[in-house]
Amino acid sequence: MAKVRHSRFDCSPGCSVEAAIGLIDGKWKSVILFHLLSGTLRFSELRRQVGSVTPRMLTNQLRELEEDGLVARKVYAVVPPKVEYTLSPLGRSMEPILMSLKAWGDANIGLYGKPIAASGHRAAGEGAAALVAG
């Protein structure tokens, strides 16, 4: 059974955050949007840039992004089929958010990604303390 998308929001404080996160809550959606910031891409180009996503998952995520009005899809009537994806104006309006997420990720990847120190991984508390102190 498919998940219920965009359930009714109760407009409590944080409702708008919940609504915004709901649009990019798929595993690959924000990554797809980030890559489309550079311009129009064909399906195969997106697949190469996104990396380990399966074609089926990429198709599903692109369909949801299109349904939500964040991505525009253009199909050319040629053989073999040619399909291009681009950010809609609404999707383009997410650029500052995506760039902020990238900046935060760049600054903090050591806490959650690969270890920073060669001697092993840093404990989460140490990393958080370094961020606060730094």
Summary of the structure (lengths in Angstrom):
residues: 134
radius of gyration: 18.1
end to end distance: 47.1
largest distance: 58.8
contacts: 295
relative contact order: 0.11
helix: 52%
strand: 10%
